Amino acid sequence: MKVTALLTASALALAGCATPVAGPSGQYAHAIGTAPVTANPTPYSAALVCMAGYARQTHLVAPRIAVGRIADYTGKSESDGSGRKITQGASLMAMSAFAKAGMPLVERFDTSVSELELKYANNKLISDAPNPKPDQPADYRKILAGQVPGSDFYVAGGVTELNFNIRSSGFDVAGGDPDATDLKGTFRGRMFIMNIGLDLRLINTRTLEVVDVISYQKQVVGREVGAGIFDFLGGNVFDVSTGAGALEPMQLAVRSLVERAVVEMTANLYGMPGPRACLATDPLGDGTVGITGGYVPAYNNLGTNNGETRADPSRWNARRDSAVRDRY
């Protein structure tokens, strides 16, 4: 009876954490979790940043790159119908990878806004200057020949393999006294391996020649361990189990595949002799490229707002950045 009462009280206490009545803040409940936003690098991100430094120091004129469709061709989806097992954003990962490598990018993946604005501009409906008076139209945007830079190369391809359970192993151990009321124990462990494959190609935009083709695969490992005990103590039944499991992120594996392929393609386009060239490059560079990507500075503020500070997990965080916290 005491155990039942304790469990009932615990359940009621947990239920009290959520309420259908909004509090003074206007919310029913506060979200848990305070982990800051962090960079999402792979083991190849540093090599990409190194290439940007190499191109800058050797004064290379980088070709303009466009990223096309890098689709999921595995056909694998969740059994519960919740969606695909593999990310559909490999194209976006490739854009970030080329930005880390310092490659100039031109948008070809989603041009819907540009096409709409071009249509409005062609009809003289868009202005780049504020209206001088509400009843007087401003000067309309001019369409100039050659105002959109073209790409030199573009990337296409797809995620082509997702193979489950290439190899697995495990064990289960149970033991205890033969008396039914005495202590019993179990211990178990599992490990399995799967892999993901990627095929990319680099295409000359002008001639449609395929100038580079790369095929990679990466294995992903998962493991699980657990233990439990069962016993009768003082006429009460105790069944206690514990366990832990981990699976290497599949989507991060796709990002690693994409970044490794981009490393090789970029090294070819830059004419980079190999990883030893990184020994002669400045890892900080001009601050516009980092493991989070790259950008074109809008203002002369590289000393305070650049590619390196973007990777700082405390920057701009209301809980961790004193400048923001003191302001509010």
WOTAHU-V224006 format. One record per residue. N is the residue number from 1. PSI is psi as a letter, one per 30 degrees, with the letter a starting at -180 (* if undefined). Layout:
BEGIN
n: (N,N)
psi: (PSI,PSI)
END
This chain:
BEGIN
n: (1,2,3,4,5,6,7,8,9,10,11,12,13,14,15,16,17,18,19,20,21,22,23,24,25,26,27,28,29,30,31,32,33,34,35,36,37,38,39,40,41,42,43,44,45,46,47,48,49,50,51,52,53,54,55,56,57,58,59,60,61,62,63,64,65,66,67,68,69,70,71,72,73,74,75,76,77,78,79,80,81,82,83,84,85,86,87,88,89,90,91,92,93,94,95,96,97,98,99,100,101,102,103,104,105,106,107,108,109,110,111,112,113,114,115,116,117,118,119,120,121,122,123,124,125,126,127,128,129,130,131,132,133,134,135,136,137,138,139,140,141,142,143,144,145,146,147,148,149,150,151,152,153,154,155,156,157,158,159,160,161,162,163,164,165,166,167,168,169,170,171,172,173,174,175,176,177,178,179,180,181,182,183,184,185,186,187,188,189,190,191,192,193,194,195,196,197,198,199,200,201,202,203,204,205,206,207,208,209,210,211,212,213,214,215,216,217,218,219,220,221,222,223,224,225,226,227,228,229,230,231,232,233,234,235,236,237,238,239,240,241,242,243,244,245,246,247,248,249,250,251,252,253,254,255,256,257,258,259,260,261,262,263,264,265,266,267,268,269,270,271,272,273,274,275,276,277,278,279,280,281,282,283,284,285,286,287,288,289,290,291,292,293,294,295,296,297,298,299,300,301,302,303,304,305,306,307,308,309,310,311,312,313,314,315,316,317,318,319,320,321,322,323,324,325,326,327,328)
psi: (e,e,e,e,e,e,e,e,e,e,e,e,e,e,f,f,f,k,k,g,k,k,a,f,f,g,k,e,l,k,k,l,k,g,k,l,k,l,l,i,l,l,f,f,e,e,e,e,e,e,e,e,e,e,e,e,e,g,h,k,j,k,l,k,k,k,k,b,k,j,l,j,g,f,g,k,l,k,f,g,g,f,a,l,f,k,k,g,g,e,e,e,e,e,e,e,e,e,e,e,g,g,k,k,k,k,k,f,e,j,g,e,e,e,e,e,e,e,e,e,e,f,g,h,f,k,k,g,k,l,k,e,l,e,g,k,k,l,k,l,k,k,j,k,k,g,f,j,k,l,l,e,l,l,k,l,a,l,j,f,k,j,j,k,h,e,k,l,l,l,l,k,k,k,l,l,k,f,k,f,g,l,k,l,l,l,k,l,k,k,k,l,k,l,l,k,k,k,k,l,k,k,k,j,e,e,f,g,k,j,f,k,k,k,k,l,l,k,k,k,k,k,l,k,l,l,l,l,l,k,l,k,k,h,g,k,k,k,j,k,k,l,l,k,l,k,k,k,k,e,e,e,e,e,e,e,e,e,e,e,e,e,e,e,e,e,e,e,e,f,h,k,f,a,f,f,f,f,f,g,l,j,f,e,b,g,g,f,k,a,f,f,a,l,l,j,k,f,l,i,h,f,f,f,i,a,f,e,f,f,f,j,f,f,k,g,k,f,f,f,j,e,e,e,e,f,e,*)
END
